C-alpha cells in the first residue's frame, strides 16, 4: 500500500514548522522529533507543491540537496535523482501514519482523548492522520460502527424479498 499522501502531509507539516523554507527542513536540528526521519521523504514522494520543489524565491537555497548531493533541476518525475536509496535507508520500518499518531499524542501532552478532540483542523497538515490510520480507513470504520444496521427479529427471514 502506498503512503504517498501521508508522506506529503508530513512534508507539509515540516515546511510549516520551518517557516516554509525547504532548506531549513533539510537542516532541521530537532532529532528528537517523531517525524524527523520522515521529513525528507516528501521530496521523493513528489512533494506538496505539485512539482516536487519546495524552494521559495529568496531562501538562499541552491538547487542541490546536501543529503543526496544531486541536483533538483528540471527532473519532474524524480526531484532528487539518486536520493531514494539514501532516504529509504534512513526511514524507520514503521508506517508513517503510526509516526504521526505518536507525534499527535506527544503534541497533546500524552492524552489520547485530547488527540480525538484536537481542534487544529485548519492549521495542521497531520490532523487527518491523527488516529494512526489513513483517513479513508477511519471513515469506513466509523460508518460501519455508527451507521444504520439491519434489524433482525427472531422468526422473520433476514434476506431481502425480491
C-alpha positions as CSV (number, residue, x, y, z in Angstrom):
1,X,0.0,0.0,0.0
2,X,1.3,3.4,-0.9
3,X,1.6,6.1,1.8
4,X,2.5,8.9,-0.6
5,X,-0.3,11.2,0.7
6,X,0.8,10.6,4.3
7,X,4.4,11.3,3.5
8,X,3.3,14.5,1.7
9,X,1.3,15.6,4.8
10,X,4.4,15.1,6.9
11,X,6.5,17.2,4.4
12,X,3.8,20.0,4.5
13,X,3.9,19.9,8.3
14,X,7.7,20.1,8.4
15,X,7.6,23.0,5.9
16,X,5.1,24.8,8.1
17,X,7.2,24.2,11.2
18,X,10.3,25.7,9.5
19,X,8.5,28.7,8.0
20,X,8.1,27.3,4.5
21,X,11.8,27.1,3.8
22,X,12.9,23.7,2.4
23,X,16.5,24.3,3.3
24,X,15.6,24.6,6.9
25,X,13.7,21.4,6.8
26,X,16.8,19.6,5.4
27,X,18.9,21.2,8.1
28,X,16.4,20.6,11.0
29,X,18.3,20.2,14.2
30,X,15.4,18.6,16.2
31,X,16.4,14.9,16.1
32,X,14.0,14.2,18.9
33,X,11.0,15.0,16.8
34,X,9.0,11.9,15.9
35,X,8.8,13.0,12.3
36,X,12.5,13.7,11.9
37,X,13.2,10.6,9.9
38,X,10.2,11.3,7.5
39,X,11.0,15.0,6.8
40,X,12.8,14.4,3.5
41,X,10.7,11.5,2.3
42,X,8.2,14.1,0.9
43,X,10.7,15.2,-1.6
44,X,11.0,11.7,-3.1
45,X,7.2,11.3,-2.9
46,X,6.7,14.2,-5.2
47,X,6.4,17.0,-2.6
48,X,3.3,19.0,-1.7
49,X,3.6,21.8,-4.3
50,X,2.9,19.6,-7.3
51,X,6.3,19.9,-8.9
52,X,8.2,18.4,-6.0
53,X,10.1,21.7,-5.4
54,X,9.6,23.5,-2.1
55,X,12.2,26.2,-2.5
56,X,10.8,29.7,-2.3
57,X,12.4,32.6,-4.0
58,X,14.9,34.3,-1.8
59,X,15.5,31.5,0.7
60,X,19.1,31.2,-0.4
61,X,18.9,27.5,-1.2
62,X,20.6,26.4,-4.3
63,X,19.1,23.6,-6.4
64,X,21.1,20.9,-4.8
65,X,20.2,18.7,-1.8
66,X,23.0,18.3,0.7
67,X,21.8,14.9,1.7
68,X,21.7,13.4,-1.7
69,X,24.2,15.6,-3.4
70,X,22.1,15.6,-6.5
71,X,20.6,18.4,-8.5
72,X,16.9,19.0,-8.3
73,X,16.9,21.0,-11.5
74,X,14.2,20.0,-14.1
75,X,13.7,16.4,-13.1
76,X,9.9,16.4,-12.5
77,X,9.5,12.7,-12.2
78,X,12.2,12.3,-9.6
79,X,13.1,15.6,-7.9
80,X,16.2,14.1,-6.3
81,X,17.8,11.6,-8.6
82,X,19.8,9.0,-6.6
83,X,18.3,10.2,-3.3
84,X,15.7,7.5,-2.9
85,X,18.1,4.8,-1.8
86,X,19.7,7.2,0.7
87,X,16.4,8.4,2.2
88,X,14.9,4.9,2.1
89,X,17.8,3.6,4.2
90,X,17.1,6.2,6.9
91,X,13.4,5.6,7.1
92,X,12.1,3.6,10.1
93,X,10.5,0.2,9.5
94,X,7.1,1.5,10.7
95,X,4.3,3.1,8.6
96,X,4.3,6.9,8.5
97,X,0.7,7.1,10.0
98,X,2.0,5.4,13.2
99,X,4.7,8.1,13.5
100,X,2.1,10.8,13.1
101,X,-0.1,9.1,15.8
102,X,2.8,9.2,18.2
103,X,3.6,12.8,17.3
104,X,0.0,13.8,17.9
105,X,-0.1,12.1,21.3
106,X,3.1,13.9,22.3
107,X,1.7,17.2,21.0
108,X,-1.4,16.7,23.2
109,X,0.7,16.1,26.3
110,X,0.3,12.3,26.2
111,X,-3.5,12.5,26.5
112,X,-5.2,10.3,23.8
113,X,-8.6,11.9,24.5
114,X,-7.1,15.3,23.5
115,X,-6.0,13.8,20.2
116,X,-9.6,12.9,19.5
117,X,-10.9,16.4,20.3
118,X,-8.0,18.2,18.6
119,X,-9.2,21.5,17.0
120,X,-6.2,22.2,14.8
121,X,-8.1,21.0,11.7
122,X,-7.3,24.1,9.6
123,X,-3.8,24.7,11.0
124,X,-2.2,21.2,11.0
125,X,-1.3,19.1,7.9
126,X,-1.3,16.0,10.1
127,X,-4.9,16.4,11.5
128,X,-6.5,13.9,9.2
129,X,-4.0,11.2,10.2
130,X,-4.1,11.8,13.9
131,X,-5.7,8.4,14.7
132,X,-2.8,6.4,13.2
133,X,-4.8,5.2,10.1
134,X,-5.4,6.6,6.7
135,X,-8.4,9.0,6.6
136,X,-10.3,6.7,4.2
137,X,-9.9,3.8,6.5
138,X,-11.1,5.8,9.5
139,X,-14.2,7.0,7.6
140,X,-15.1,3.4,6.6
141,X,-14.7,2.0,10.1
142,X,-16.7,4.9,11.6
143,X,-19.5,4.5,9.1
144,X,-19.6,0.8,9.8
145,X,-19.8,1.3,13.6
146,X,-22.2,4.2,13.7
147,X,-24.2,3.6,10.5
148,X,-27.7,2.1,10.3
149,X,-28.0,-1.6,11.0
150,X,-30.4,-4.2,9.8
151,X,-33.0,-5.1,12.3
152,X,-33.0,-8.9,12.9
153,X,-36.1,-10.3,14.6
154,X,-36.4,-13.9,15.7
155,X,-38.7,-15.9,13.4
156,X,-38.6,-13.5,10.4
157,X,-36.4,-14.0,7.3
158,X,-33.2,-12.0,7.3
159,X,-32.8,-11.7,3.5
160,X,-34.5,-9.1,1.2
161,X,-37.5,-10.2,-0.8
162,X,-37.3,-9.8,-4.5
